[in-house]
Amino acid sequence: MLEEKTLQFDLVTRRIGGSRAALTHKNFFYTFSLEKSDAPEVLESKNFSISYPFMSVRDLSTMEILRSDVIPAESQIASSPGKYNNLDPIVKIVNDEMFVLFPNSPEMYVYTFPELILQRNWALDPGDSYKQILPTRDDASFEGFLNALASSEYTNFIFSNDYLLTQFDGFAPQEEVDKLPREFIGGPEFMKLANKYKSIYNYQIFKGEQKLWQGTWDVNLWSVRDVLYSNAKPGEDPDAMENDVQTIYFYELK
């Protein structure tokens, strides 16, 4: 350990491991975060999702905020403010631009980096395959999990050979979600619906801002530093049999 620091902010994320709320680039540190001193007032705000500049670019050495900005007013989560289970966006920095995709808002936002100035945005236009989530009401316990089950969420995007690939999951019909027992969130009935509908992998391919293709594929793609890979081939169930050796398949867009 070279140095120990006491941070004066908390990352705003519900992800455990592999957090997308923090990213280093050169001498800068991007965070989707909340200053500890601001937490009590912000967390009690009815307009939680738009009332605070969560997006920050910091000096990597001092952690001082150099630039900050609020969630874009054009986004779905800003137009319907409230509390969402997944507020922190998926972020990738390419050259001097930062691409931002909020899981619950089907638009791509592009900022200059590190200036954090919004340059442009465009609608991903997922159509009927995507269902927009609504914010959670304060007085309804577990509603966020039920809303997420009945709605779609963008889970990833990557660049491959000058193409953009986005991925979002499916959603359970509202009438089936309404039949779930509220006292057993995460129980067998809940997981059955999640496994049935959330394992539908929707993909979109863009060239620039133009959508070239959208559809479903039975392969769940992951990425590390824009390298696409999966543990299965099309038509193959990775859980159907036990293998002595784990095979990884790599993909690219051409």
Secondary structure by P-SEA (a helix, b strand, c coil): cccccccccccccccccccccccccccbbbbcccccccccccccccccccccccccccccccccccccccccccccccccccccccccccccccccbbbbbbccccbbbbbccccccccccccccccccbbbbbbbbccccaaaaaaaaaccccccccccccbbbbbbbccccaaaaaaccccccccaaaaaaaaacccbbbbbbbccccccccccccccccccccccccccccccccccccccbbbbbbbbcc
